[in-house]
Amino acid sequence: MSTNSRREHDLRLRKVLLHIDRHLAAPLDLPSVAAMAHFSPFHFHRVFAAWMGETLGDYLRRRRLEVAAMRLLCNPRLGITEAALDVGFGSGEAFARAFRLRFGAPPSAWRQQRLQERNLDQVLRKIGQAPGAAGSEHEALTHPPTGAPMNDVTLHHRDSVQLACLRYVGPYGPGIGRFWRETMEPWLRLHGLMDSPCYGIGYDDPSITDPAQCRYDAGVQVPPGFVPSGGAMLLMLPAGRHAELHFRGTPATIGEAWNALFRDWLPDSGFGLAHGPCFERYPPAGARGEGEGFECDICIPVVPLGQ
């Protein structure tokens, strides 16, 4: 397979994954999904399994369960049946059976245990922040501590933005920094986009999804009519209200900032996680160098509870 053919092949399949993530609550049968990728159902079944390492049915089930699990944690008031229907399960009973098989416990018990672990983690962090008990000064500056810094979270309405993205798959953290430095920055220079705002979109929660399967898009804002090349794919970030936390630190420490936003701010905010991707917004050419400091706005889509 030529390089151009492989890129086209990958782009067609990535469009399928994007469509699935945006329509988890809808019926997603093999013929309709295959038609979107311009494959016959028979060939698409084999191609998808070879490309993803799991069948379409297994992937759909996994994504629905992982998204539901994340929403259950982010919104402790969300009902189990509501979470099930929201990702395409026909009933709470079917969801509970599949959830137990995937996570080893019923949804309600799993959520209770994870929330208890989060509360214990908060206590341990507060102990660690006592005078003389914290780690290095660098850690104190780059890890948002529990409590006060969450007052820095602001709410903004963001307009839709068109991005050109390159895909990274694997554990979050330093690997993403290398991807920006070694893959995304050369692509930006080649296309004259070093002065455009950059975005990082993580689609998975590594505490729920196998880190080896976590997906991340390194993106840059592009104008209407931009024609992507070099394996890039166009993506539209939808407009909507976002909670935003400004971060200053390193690739190794940004995970804690994400955790603090979800663990400390969201449960008491009066908001729930809305449909749409969470993302990081960087200044122009804001590549994440491994071990180097950088700044970004961490943005999560939110909606008032009860809506």
ZAMARGU-4260 file (C-alpha; in steps of 0.2 Angstrom, whole numbers, plus 5000, padded with zeros to 4 digits):
<rodrens>
0) 5000/5000/5000 | 5007/5017/4995 | 5009/5031/5008 | 4995/5041/5000 | 4984/5026/5000
5) 4988/5022/5018 | 4984/5040/5024 | 4967/5039/5014 | 4963/5023/5022 | 4967/5029/5040
10) 4958/5045/5037 | 4942/5036/5032 | 4943/5025/5047 | 4946/5040/5059 | 4931/5048/5052
15) 4921/5033/5057 | 4928/5034/5075 | 4924/5053/5076 | 4906/5049/5070 | 4904/5035/5083
20) 4910/5046/5097 | 4897/5060/5092 | 4883/5048/5090 | 4884/5035/5104 | 4866/5037/5108
25) 4860/5033/5090 | 4859/5016/5082 | 4876/5012/5074 | 4874/4996/5064 | 4888/4988/5053
30) 4880/4992/5036 | 4878/5011/5040 | 4895/5013/5047 | 4903/5003/5033 | 4894/5014/5020
35) 4902/5030/5029 | 4919/5023/5026 | 4915/5017/5008 | 4917/4999/5012 | 4906/4984/5010
40) 4900/4978/5027 | 4910/4962/5025 | 4926/4970/5021 | 4923/4984/5033 | 4921/4971/5047
45) 4938/4964/5043 | 4947/4980/5040 | 4941/4988/5056 | 4946/4973/5066 | 4963/4973/5059
50) 4965/4992/5061 | 4959/4994/5078 | 4963/4977/5086 | 4945/4974/5091 | 4928/4972/5081
55) 4916/4986/5078 | 4904/4978/5090 | 4917/4977/5104 | 4923/4995/5100 | 4906/5002/5101
60) 4902/4993/5118 | 4919/4998/5125 | 4917/5017/5120 | 4899/5017/5127 | 4904/5010/5143
65) 4919/5021/5145 | 4910/5037/5141 | 4896/5032/5153 | 4908/5028/5167 | 4916/5045/5165
70) 4900/5054/5165 | 4894/5045/5181 | 4910/5051/5189 | 4909/5069/5183 | 4891/5070/5189
75) 4887/5060/5205 | 4869/5065/5203 | 4867/5057/5186 | 4855/5042/5186 | 4861/5025/5181
80) 4847/5023/5168 | 4850/5040/5161 | 4868/5037/5159 | 4864/5021/5150 | 4851/5028/5138
85) 4863/5043/5135 | 4876/5032/5127 | 4864/5020/5117 | 4860/5006/5129 | 4842/5001/5127
90) 4839/4998/5146 | 4847/5001/5163 | 4848/4982/5165 | 4858/4979/5149 | 4869/4993/5154
95) 4872/4986/5171 | 4876/4968/5165 | 4889/4975/5152 | 4896/4987/5165 | 4899/4974/5177
100) 4908/4963/5164 | 4919/4978/5159 | 4923/4986/5177 | 4920/4971/5188 | 4906/4979/5198
105) 4888/4987/5195 | 4888/5005/5190 | 4882/5012/5207 | 4894/5002/5217 | 4909/5006/5205
110) 4905/5025/5206 | 4903/5025/5225 | 4920/5016/5227 | 4928/5028/5215 | 4921/5043/5224
115) 4927/5037/5240 | 4944/5035/5233 | 4943/5053/5227 | 4938/5059/5244 | 4953/5049/5252
120) 4964/5057/5239 | 4959/5074/5243 | 4962/5071/5262 | 4980/5064/5258 | 4983/5079/5247
125) 4978/5091/5260 | 4990/5083/5273 | 5004/5084/5260 | 5001/5102/5258 | 5004/5106/5276
130) 5019/5117/5280 | 5035/5107/5278 | 5026/5092/5270 | 5025/5097/5252 | 5037/5091/5239
135) 5048/5102/5229 | 5044/5120/5226 | 5042/5115/5208 | 5028/5103/5212 | 5019/5117/5223
140) 5019/5128/5208 | 5014/5116/5194 | 5002/5105/5204 | 4986/5115/5207 | 4982/5111/5225
145) 4965/5106/5231 | 4953/5120/5235 | 4958/5138/5232 | 4965/5137/5214 | 4949/5130/5208
150) 4942/5148/5211 | 4952/5152/5196 | 4940/5142/5185 | 4931/5154/5173 | 4916/5151/5162
155) 4917/5156/5144 | 4906/5153/5128 | 4917/5148/5114 | 4913/5149/5096 | 4915/5134/5085
160) 4933/5132/5078 | 4939/5122/5063 | 4955/5113/5066 | 4967/5102/5056 | 4973/5088/5067
165) 4986/5074/5068 | 4982/5059/5078 | 4993/5052/5093 | 4988/5035/5101 | 4996/5029/5117
170) 4999/5034/5135 | 4996/5053/5139 | 5010/5063/5146 | 5028/5064/5140 | 5024/5055/5124
175) 5012/5069/5119 | 5026/5081/5121 | 5037/5071/5109 | 5023/5070/5097 | 5021/5089/5096
180) 5040/5092/5095 | 5044/5078/5082 | 5028/5077/5072 | 5016/5092/5074 | 5029/5106/5074
185) 5037/5101/5058 | 5020/5099/5050 | 5015/5117/5056 | 5031/5124/5049 | 5028/5116/5032
190) 5011/5123/5031 | 5015/5140/5038 | 5004/5138/5053 | 5016/5142/5067 | 5007/5158/5071
195) 4990/5150/5073 | 4982/5145/5090 | 4985/5126/5094 | 4974/5114/5102 | 4976/5097/5111
200) 4960/5085/5112 | 4961/5070/5123 | 4946/5058/5120 | 4949/5046/5134 | 4951/5045/5152
205) 4967/5035/5156 | 4960/5030/5173 | 4946/5021/5163 | 4953/5017/5146 | 4968/5007/5143
210) 4982/5020/5141 | 4988/5011/5126 | 4972/5014/5118 | 4970/5033/5123 | 4968/5044/5108
215) 4974/5062/5107 | 4973/5075/5092 | 4986/5088/5091 | 4977/5102/5081 | 4979/5120/5074
220) 4966/5132/5070 | 4964/5134/5051 | 4954/5145/5040 | 4938/5140/5029 | 4943/5131/5014
225) 4959/5124/5021 | 4964/5108/5012 | 4973/5096/5024 | 4988/5085/5019 | 5001/5074/5026
230) 4989/5064/5036 | 4980/5078/5044 | 4961/5078/5046 | 4949/5092/5048 | 4939/5093/5064
235) 4926/5106/5070 | 4926/5110/5088 | 4908/5114/5093 | 4903/5130/5100 | 4897/5130/5118
240) 4900/5135/5136 | 4916/5129/5144 | 4924/5129/5161 | 4942/5134/5159 | 4957/5133/5170
245) 4974/5141/5166 | 4988/5129/5168 | 5007/5133/5169 | 5019/5118/5171 | 5026/5103/5162
250) 5019/5088/5152 | 5022/5077/5167 | 5011/5088/5179 | 4996/5093/5168 | 4987/5077/5172
255) 4985/5083/5190 | 4978/5099/5184 | 4965/5089/5174 | 4961/5078/5189 | 4959/5094/5200
260) 4947/5101/5188 | 4936/5086/5188 | 4939/5080/5206 | 4938/5097/5215 | 4928/5110/5204
265) 4915/5100/5194 | 4906/5091/5208 | 4902/5107/5218 | 4900/5119/5203 | 4882/5116/5199
270) 4887/5110/5181 | 4888/5093/5173 | 4899/5088/5159 | 4891/5092/5142 | 4893/5083/5126
275) 4908/5088/5116 | 4927/5085/5118 | 4938/5092/5132 | 4953/5101/5126 | 4968/5111/5129
280) 4971/5128/5120 | 4989/5134/5118 | 4996/5150/5111 | 5002/5149/5093 | 5015/5136/5091
285) 5012/5130/5109 | 5020/5113/5107 | 5022/5103/5123 | 5041/5099/5124 | 5045/5085/5135
290) 5051/5091/5152 | 5049/5109/5147 | 5037/5122/5154 | 5022/5128/5144 | 5005/5136/5147
295) 4988/5132/5141 | 4969/5134/5145 | 4961/5117/5150 | 4943/5118/5144 | 4929/5106/5147
300) 4911/5108/5140 | 4898/5111/5154 | 4879/5112/5155 | 4869/5117/5171 | 4863/5102/5180
305) 4846/5097/5176 | 4847/5103/5158
</rodrens>
